Amino acid sequence: MRIVIAPDSFKGCLNANDVAAAMSRGVQRVYPESVIDMIPMADGGEGTVEAILSAADGVKVKVKVTDPLGRPIETSYGLIDCGATAIIEMAAASGLPLLRDDERNPLVTSTYGTGLLIRDALERGVTKILLGIGGSATNDGGAGVATALGVKLLDAQGQELPQGGAALAKLVSLDMSGINPRLSQVKIEVACDVQNPLCGPEGASAVYGPQKGAQPEDVKVLDAALQNFGQRLSKVVGMNLLELAGGGAAGGLGAGVVGFLGAKLRPGSQIVLEVAKADEKIRQADLVLTGEGRTDFQTAYGKVPVGVAALAKNYKVPVLAISGSVEGPPDFLAELGVTCCFSVSEGITTLEEAFLKAEEQLERAVWRILLVWKLGYEVAQKNQKA
């Protein structure tokens, strides 16, 4: 039996490597002689650098940048392909975990630190950048990134705008003449797992602004500011960024990196699967196990289990999703290639207890599920021979 294990992290509980290891132990209880290929996954948020570095030989690079409020911090990104490709998580410089709850304020937070990470990678001579944009604390449309890379955002008096999402309401012109020339020689792919547009009721400010600290009145201010920003940038680059699917990701960074940097938005799980060369591993597999912290209706929109299942579906390999919790019937993702969804939960418990016992319960869940799978597999094999 050859089994591929390709789970996302269980956010706030287990990283993807730990999830994969626990699943592997469960598999070995049922199939001790099985061949197991572990591919820890991510979709562009926290853990993307770790997932890719675990799949490809690479190193971490430490660099001094600024956090969402402009304070100096030290963080890191990854280099693979002998230093030719940089793996950057915007959350490492511009993410919510870098702020206390009372510091969250998308009116003033900035992606400038993410721009510094990109600038450092460019100075090292990379030819490709894989940028994960999950977990942002910002709503500035990537204006901070652009500023760090040499773009000037100017008001009616020709003065540069201050950092933050609210300032974009005063944007009148963009000076792209000083943009880092190395960008023209670099391919940038952005791991983006949402389809939200830049503005409007489904846009960056309305949907994601509140979790970043925006009050109802702030949402209106931010949405109007991004509308102005989107119109101005669209005119400069000759494309309608206001209608770009995924443009609203990470507080509008999706639209910003496409407009300023010529980046391409792609599902994060596809990027990780390609780097891990998962196609060949899944093609040879008898079964694929995946999972995430919570599987629900949002999973269908580019989350890791569906990304993994889409690849497995090409080779008619069955996929089982084993997650911390499941909201929906066991087969609600069947049309997308996930044969069945299972919850790790073993009964009524507190969230704290579930987190403490997560690895143990995940291992046992895989054990239970594969015992039944093995029985069905053996019956099918017997019937084929009859």
C-alpha positions as CSV (number, residue, x, y, z in Angstrom):
1,M,0.0,0.0,0.0
2,R,1.4,3.4,-1.0
3,I,-0.1,6.4,0.8
4,V,0.4,10.1,0.3
5,I,-0.2,12.3,3.4
6,A,-0.7,15.9,2.4
7,P,-2.4,17.9,5.1
8,D,-2.6,21.6,6.0
9,S,-1.9,22.8,9.5
10,F,-4.5,22.6,12.2
11,K,-4.4,26.4,12.8
12,G,-3.5,27.4,16.4
13,C,-2.9,23.7,17.3
14,L,-0.5,21.7,15.1
15,N,1.7,22.7,12.2
16,A,1.5,20.8,8.9
17,N,4.6,18.7,9.7
18,D,3.1,17.6,13.0
19,V,-0.2,16.8,11.4
20,A,1.5,14.7,8.7
21,A,3.6,12.9,11.3
22,A,0.6,12.0,13.5
23,M,-1.3,10.7,10.4
24,S,1.7,8.7,9.4
25,R,1.8,7.0,12.8
26,G,-1.9,6.1,12.4
27,V,-1.3,4.6,9.0
28,Q,1.6,2.5,10.3
29,R,-0.7,0.9,12.9
30,V,-2.8,-0.5,10.0
31,Y,-0.2,-0.8,7.2
32,P,3.2,-1.2,8.9
33,E,4.8,-2.1,5.6
34,S,3.3,0.7,3.6
35,V,5.2,3.3,1.6
36,I,4.3,6.8,2.9
37,D,5.1,10.0,1.2
38,M,4.5,13.0,3.5
39,I,3.9,16.4,1.9
40,P,3.1,19.0,4.6
41,M,0.9,21.6,2.9
42,A,-0.1,25.3,3.1
43,D,-2.3,27.7,1.1
44,G,-0.3,30.9,1.4
45,G,-0.8,31.7,5.0
46,E,1.2,30.8,8.1
47,G,3.4,27.8,7.5
48,T,3.9,28.3,3.8
49,V,7.6,28.8,4.1
50,E,8.0,25.8,6.4
51,A,5.9,23.6,4.1
52,I,7.9,24.5,1.0
53,L,11.3,24.2,2.8
54,S,10.3,20.7,4.0
55,A,9.6,19.7,0.4
56,A,12.6,21.3,-1.3
57,D,16.2,21.8,-0.2
58,G,16.5,25.3,1.0
59,V,17.6,27.7,3.8
60,K,16.0,30.4,5.9
61,V,17.3,34.0,5.6
62,K,17.0,36.4,8.5
63,V,16.4,40.0,7.7
64,K,15.5,43.2,9.6
65,V,12.3,44.8,8.4
66,T,9.3,46.7,10.0
67,D,6.1,45.4,11.4
68,P,2.6,46.7,10.4
69,L,3.0,49.8,12.5
70,G,6.5,50.6,11.3
71,R,8.4,49.2,14.3
72,P,11.7,47.4,13.6
73,I,11.6,43.6,13.8
74,E,13.7,40.7,12.7
75,T,12.0,38.0,10.6
76,S,12.9,35.5,7.9
77,Y,12.0,34.0,4.5
78,G,13.1,31.0,2.6
79,L,15.4,30.4,-0.4
80,I,15.3,27.3,-2.6
81,D,16.6,26.3,-6.0
82,C,20.2,27.2,-4.9
83,G,19.0,30.7,-4.0
84,A,17.1,31.4,-7.2
85,T,13.6,31.3,-5.7
86,A,12.5,33.2,-2.6
87,I,9.5,32.0,-0.5
88,I,8.0,34.9,1.4
89,E,5.1,35.0,3.8
90,M,3.7,38.6,4.0
91,A,2.4,37.7,7.5
92,A,6.0,37.5,8.7
93,A,6.3,41.2,8.4
94,S,2.7,42.5,8.0
95,G,0.6,39.9,9.8
96,L,-2.0,40.1,12.6
97,P,0.1,38.0,15.1
98,L,2.6,40.8,15.2
99,L,0.1,43.1,16.9
100,R,-1.7,43.1,20.2
101,D,-5.5,43.2,19.9
102,D,-5.6,46.8,20.9
103,E,-3.1,47.7,18.2
104,R,-5.1,46.4,15.3
105,N,-6.0,49.4,13.1
106,P,-6.1,48.9,9.3
107,L,-6.5,52.7,8.9
108,V,-2.8,53.0,9.6
109,T,-1.2,49.5,9.3
110,S,1.1,49.0,6.3
111,T,2.6,46.3,4.1
112,Y,5.9,48.3,3.9
113,G,7.7,45.5,5.8
114,T,6.6,42.9,3.2
115,G,8.1,45.2,0.6
116,L,11.4,45.2,2.5
117,L,11.4,41.4,2.4
118,I,10.9,41.4,-1.4
119,R,13.6,44.0,-1.7
120,D,16.1,41.9,0.2
121,A,15.3,38.9,-2.0
122,L,15.8,41.0,-5.2
123,E,19.2,42.2,-3.8
124,R,20.2,38.5,-3.5
125,G,19.6,38.0,-7.2
126,V,16.5,35.8,-7.1
127,T,14.7,35.1,-10.4
128,K,11.4,34.0,-8.8
129,I,9.4,34.9,-5.8
130,L,6.6,32.8,-4.3
131,L,4.6,35.2,-2.0
132,G,2.0,33.9,0.5
133,I,-0.5,36.6,1.5
134,G,-2.6,35.0,4.2
135,G,-3.0,36.5,7.7
136,S,-2.5,40.2,6.9
137,A,-3.1,43.0,9.4
138,T,-3.4,45.5,6.6
139,N,-5.8,47.2,4.2
140,D,-3.5,49.3,2.1
141,G,-3.8,47.7,-1.3
142,G,-0.1,46.9,-1.2
143,A,0.8,50.5,-1.2
144,G,3.4,49.8,1.5
145,V,5.0,47.1,-0.6
146,A,5.1,49.5,-3.6
147,T,6.7,52.3,-1.5
148,A,9.4,50.0,-0.2
149,L,10.2,49.1,-3.9
150,G,10.5,52.6,-5.1
151,V,7.0,53.7,-6.1
152,K,5.8,57.1,-5.0
153,L,2.1,57.6,-4.1
154,L,1.4,61.4,-4.2
155,D,-1.4,63.6,-3.0
156,A,-2.8,66.8,-4.7
157,Q,0.2,68.8,-3.5
158,G,2.7,66.3,-4.9
159,Q,3.6,65.1,-1.4
160,E,4.1,61.4,-0.6
161,L,1.2,59.8,1.3
162,P,1.7,58.5,4.8
163,Q,1.4,54.7,5.4
164,G,-1.9,53.0,5.9
165,G,-5.2,52.2,4.3
166,A,-7.0,55.5,5.1
167,A,-4.3,57.7,3.4
168,L,-5.2,56.2,0.0
169,A,-8.3,58.4,-0.1
170,K,-6.0,61.3,-0.9
171,L,-4.1,59.5,-3.6
172,V,-4.0,61.6,-6.8
173,S,-1.0,60.3,-8.8
174,L,1.5,57.4,-8.9
175,D,5.1,57.9,-9.8
176,M,6.4,54.5,-11.0
177,S,9.7,55.8,-12.4
178,G,11.8,54.7,-9.4
179,I,10.5,51.2,-9.1
180,N,13.2,48.6,-8.4
181,P,14.6,47.6,-11.9
182,R,15.2,44.0,-10.8
183,L,11.5,43.4,-10.7
184,S,11.5,43.3,-14.5
185,Q,13.7,40.2,-14.4
186,V,11.7,38.3,-11.7
187,K,8.6,36.1,-11.9
188,I,6.3,36.6,-9.0
189,E,3.5,34.1,-8.1
190,V,1.2,34.9,-5.2
191,A,-0.5,32.2,-3.2
192,C,-4.1,33.5,-2.9
193,D,-7.0,31.3,-1.7
194,V,-9.9,33.8,-1.9
195,Q,-11.8,35.4,-4.9
196,N,-12.9,38.6,-3.2
197,P,-12.7,41.8,-5.3
198,L,-10.9,44.9,-4.1
199,C,-14.0,46.9,-3.1
200,G,-17.7,46.6,-2.4
201,P,-19.8,44.4,0.0
202,E,-17.6,41.4,-0.8
203,G,-14.4,43.4,-0.9
204,A,-11.3,43.6,1.3
205,S,-12.6,46.2,3.7
206,A,-16.1,44.9,4.3
207,V,-15.2,41.2,4.6
208,Y,-11.8,41.2,6.3
209,G,-11.5,44.7,7.7
210,P,-13.4,44.0,11.0
211,Q,-11.1,41.1,12.0
212,K,-8.2,43.6,11.6
213,G,-9.7,46.1,13.9
214,A,-11.9,48.1,11.6
215,Q,-15.1,49.6,13.1
216,P,-18.2,50.0,10.9
217,E,-17.3,53.6,10.1
218,D,-13.7,52.6,9.4
219,V,-14.9,50.0,6.8
220,K,-16.7,52.8,4.8
221,V,-13.5,54.9,4.9
222,L,-11.3,52.1,3.9
223,D,-13.5,50.9,1.1
224,A,-13.7,54.4,-0.4
225,A,-10.0,54.7,-0.1
226,L,-9.4,51.4,-1.9
227,Q,-11.9,52.4,-4.6
228,N,-9.8,55.6,-5.3
229,F,-6.6,53.6,-5.1
230,G,-7.9,50.9,-7.5
231,Q,-9.1,53.4,-10.0
232,R,-5.8,55.3,-10.0
233,L,-3.6,52.2,-10.3
234,S,-5.9,50.6,-12.9
235,K,-5.5,53.7,-15.1
236,V,-1.7,53.6,-14.7
237,V,-1.2,49.9,-15.5
238,G,-4.0,49.6,-18.1
239,M,-6.1,46.9,-16.5
240,N,-9.2,46.9,-14.3
241,L,-8.0,45.9,-10.9
242,L,-11.4,46.6,-9.3
243,E,-12.8,43.5,-11.0
244,L,-9.8,41.3,-10.4
245,A,-10.8,38.0,-8.7
246,G,-8.7,37.8,-5.6
247,G,-7.8,41.5,-5.7
248,G,-9.3,42.0,-2.2
249,A,-7.0,39.3,-0.7
250,A,-4.8,40.5,2.2
251,G,-6.4,43.9,2.4
252,G,-6.1,44.6,-1.4
253,L,-2.5,43.3,-1.6
254,G,-3.8,40.9,-4.3
255,A,-4.6,43.8,-6.6
256,G,-1.5,45.7,-5.6
257,V,1.0,43.0,-6.4
258,V,-0.7,42.4,-9.8
259,G,-0.7,46.1,-10.6
260,F,2.6,47.2,-9.2
261,L,4.7,44.0,-9.7
262,G,3.0,42.2,-12.5
263,A,2.4,39.2,-10.3
264,K,0.2,36.3,-11.0
265,L,-2.4,35.1,-8.4
266,R,-2.6,31.3,-7.9
267,P,-4.1,28.9,-5.4
268,G,-1.5,28.4,-2.7
269,S,-2.0,24.7,-2.5
270,Q,-1.1,24.4,-6.2
271,I,2.1,26.2,-5.7
272,V,3.2,23.9,-2.8
273,L,2.1,20.8,-4.6
274,E,4.3,21.8,-7.6
275,V,7.3,22.6,-5.5
276,A,6.9,19.2,-3.7
277,K,6.7,17.4,-7.0
278,A,3.5,15.9,-5.7
279,D,2.1,14.9,-9.1
280,E,4.4,11.9,-9.5
281,K,3.9,10.8,-5.8
282,I,0.1,11.0,-6.0
283,R,0.0,9.3,-9.4
284,Q,1.6,6.2,-7.8
285,A,-0.5,6.2,-4.7
286,D,-3.3,3.9,-3.6
287,L,-4.7,6.5,-1.2
288,V,-4.3,10.1,-0.3
289,L,-4.9,11.5,3.2
290,T,-5.4,15.3,3.7
291,G,-7.0,17.5,6.2
292,E,-7.1,20.9,8.0
293,G,-8.2,22.4,11.3
294,R,-11.8,22.9,10.1
295,T,-13.4,21.6,7.0
296,D,-16.6,23.6,5.9
297,F,-18.1,25.4,3.0
298,Q,-15.0,27.6,2.6
299,T,-12.9,24.5,1.9
300,A,-14.4,24.3,-1.6
301,Y,-12.8,27.7,-2.5
302,G,-9.2,26.7,-2.9
303,K,-8.3,25.3,0.5
304,V,-5.7,22.6,0.8
305,P,-7.9,19.5,0.9
306,V,-9.6,20.5,-2.4
307,G,-6.3,21.5,-4.0
308,V,-4.9,18.1,-3.1
309,A,-8.0,16.3,-4.3
310,A,-8.0,18.1,-7.6
311,L,-4.6,16.6,-8.4
312,A,-5.5,13.1,-7.1
313,K,-8.7,13.2,-9.2
314,N,-6.6,13.3,-12.4
315,Y,-5.3,9.8,-11.5
316,K,-8.5,8.5,-9.9
317,V,-6.8,8.1,-6.5
318,P,-9.3,8.3,-3.6
319,V,-8.8,11.1,-1.1
320,L,-9.9,11.1,2.6
321,A,-10.0,14.4,4.5
322,I,-9.4,14.0,8.3
323,S,-9.8,17.3,10.0
324,G,-10.2,18.8,13.5
325,S,-13.8,19.4,12.8
326,V,-16.2,19.0,9.8
327,E,-19.3,21.0,9.1
328,G,-21.4,19.3,6.5
329,P,-22.2,15.8,5.4
330,P,-19.3,13.3,4.9
331,D,-19.5,13.5,1.1
332,F,-20.2,17.2,0.6
333,L,-16.9,17.6,-1.2
334,A,-17.2,14.4,-3.3
335,E,-17.7,16.3,-6.6
336,L,-14.4,18.0,-6.0
337,G,-12.5,14.8,-5.4
338,V,-12.7,14.3,-1.7
339,T,-14.2,10.8,-1.2
340,C,-15.2,11.4,2.4
341,C,-14.6,13.9,5.3
342,F,-14.0,12.8,8.8
343,S,-13.6,14.6,12.1
344,V,-10.9,13.9,14.6
345,S,-13.2,14.5,17.6
346,E,-13.8,11.6,19.9
347,G,-16.7,13.1,21.8
348,I,-17.7,16.1,23.9
349,T,-14.7,18.1,25.1
350,T,-13.4,21.6,25.6
351,L,-11.4,23.4,22.9
352,E,-8.4,23.5,25.3
353,E,-8.6,19.7,25.8
354,A,-9.0,19.0,22.1
355,F,-5.8,21.0,21.4
356,L,-3.9,19.3,24.1
357,K,-4.8,15.8,22.8
358,A,-4.8,16.7,19.1
359,E,-1.8,14.6,17.9
360,E,-3.0,11.6,19.9
361,Q,-6.6,11.9,18.7
362,L,-5.5,12.4,15.1
363,E,-3.4,9.3,15.1
364,R,-6.2,7.3,16.5
365,A,-8.7,8.8,14.0
366,V,-6.5,7.7,11.1
367,W,-6.1,4.2,12.7
368,R,-9.9,3.8,13.0
369,I,-10.6,5.0,9.5
370,L,-8.0,2.9,7.8
371,L,-9.1,-0.2,9.7
372,V,-12.5,0.2,7.9
373,W,-10.8,1.2,4.7
374,K,-8.6,-1.9,4.8
375,L,-11.6,-4.1,5.3
376,G,-13.4,-2.6,2.3
377,Y,-10.2,-2.7,0.2
378,E,-9.6,-6.4,1.0
379,V,-13.3,-7.3,0.2
380,A,-13.0,-5.4,-3.2
381,Q,-9.8,-7.3,-4.0
382,K,-11.4,-10.6,-3.1
383,N,-14.4,-9.9,-5.3
384,Q,-12.2,-9.0,-8.3
385,K,-10.5,-12.4,-8.0
386,A,-13.8,-14.3,-7.7
